[in-house]
Amino acid sequence: MPSSVVAGIRYEAAHARLTITFNGGRVYQYFLVPPNVAADFQAAPSKGAFFNLNIRARYACREVERPKRSAR
């Protein structure tokens, strides 16, 4: 289901790392996220509500720097 907040979700089980791309273009990685939380997030009918209740402020995170576009 499309989300008004989340553009993409990727989970790397080997590292327990959840990468979320927001519709505004910002990308964050969340660390030590259990597999069941990531699966529930991907299945949630409201990604924004699930994120706010179950991920935001619960897991350490960092913003991923977006690659700079080269000038032509």
TILO-272601 format. One line per field, with one value per residue (C-alpha): residue number from 1; residue in three letters; y, z, x. Coordinates in nm, 4 decimals. Layout:
# TILO-272601
n c(NUM;...)
res c(ALA;...)
yy c(Y;...)
zz c(Z;...)
xx c(X;...)
# end
This chain:
# TILO-272601
n c(1;2;3;4;5;6;7;8;9;10;11;12;13;14;15;16;17;18;19;20;21;22;23;24;25;26;27;28;29;30;31;32;33;34;35;36;37;38;39;40;41;42;43;44;45;46;47;48;49;50;51;52;53;54;55;56;57;58;59;60;61;62;63;64;65;66;67;68;69;70;71;72)
res c(MET;PRO;SER;SER;VAL;VAL;ALA;GLY;ILE;ARG;TYR;GLU;ALA;ALA;HIS;ALA;ARG;LEU;THR;ILE;THR;PHE;ASN;GLY;GLY;ARG;VAL;TYR;GLN;TYR;PHE;LEU;VAL;PRO;PRO;ASN;VAL;ALA;ALA;ASP;PHE;GLN;ALA;ALA;PRO;SER;LYS;GLY;ALA;PHE;PHE;ASN;LEU;ASN;ILE;ARG;ALA;ARG;TYR;ALA;CYS;ARG;GLU;VAL;GLU;ARG;PRO;LYS;ARG;SER;ALA;ARG)
yy c(0.0000;0.3429;0.5631;0.9392;0.9281;0.6327;0.5834;0.2717;0.0157;-0.2199;-0.4593;-0.6318;-0.9206;-1.0019;-0.6557;-0.5965;-0.2708;-0.1061;0.1566;0.3882;0.6312;0.9039;1.0736;1.3964;1.2129;1.1727;0.8286;0.6950;0.3725;0.2277;-0.0171;-0.3356;-0.3571;-0.7073;-0.8968;-0.9107;-0.5306;-0.4866;-0.7403;-0.5773;-0.2368;-0.3620;-0.5149;-0.2204;-0.0514;0.2863;0.3079;0.6522;0.5480;0.2287;0.4199;0.6795;0.4212;0.1440;0.2730;0.6464;0.7238;0.3498;0.2611;0.4360;0.5864;0.7992;0.9896;0.8480;1.1113;1.1194;1.1130;1.4548;1.5005;1.5797;1.8957;1.8467)
zz c(0.0000;-0.0898;0.2025;0.2371;0.4543;0.3518;-0.0020;0.0613;0.3224;0.3162;0.5929;0.6227;0.8646;0.8885;1.0382;1.1934;0.9969;0.8680;0.5975;0.5399;0.2522;0.3263;0.0604;0.1048;-0.0091;0.3244;0.4033;0.7552;0.8837;1.2100;1.4009;1.6009;1.4717;1.5316;1.2231;1.3521;1.3868;1.0304;0.8963;1.0849;0.9513;0.5926;0.6412;0.8296;0.6574;0.7869;0.7591;0.9193;1.2248;1.2698;1.2328;1.4924;1.7458;1.7013;1.5431;1.5850;1.9101;1.9909;1.7812;1.7226;1.3763;1.1402;0.8270;0.5146;0.3023;-0.0448;-0.3297;-0.4732;-0.8375;-1.0552;-1.2649;-1.6367)
xx c(0.0000;0.1448;0.2389;0.2183;0.5321;0.7512;0.8822;1.0893;1.1888;1.4877;1.5864;1.9236;1.8732;2.2453;2.3046;1.9585;1.9598;1.6426;1.6814;1.3879;1.3542;1.1034;0.8939;1.0883;1.4025;1.5792;1.7180;1.7786;1.9279;1.7951;2.0138;1.9461;1.5891;1.4483;1.3263;0.9681;0.9542;1.0845;0.8323;0.5451;0.6512;0.6533;0.3061;0.1536;-0.1408;-0.0171;0.3610;0.3721;0.1713;0.3731;0.7000;0.5997;0.4804;0.7354;1.0564;1.1070;1.2923;1.3222;1.6271;1.9558;1.9726;2.1732;2.0872;2.2463;2.4106;2.2668;2.5180;2.5864;2.4999;2.7953;2.7888;2.8076)
# end
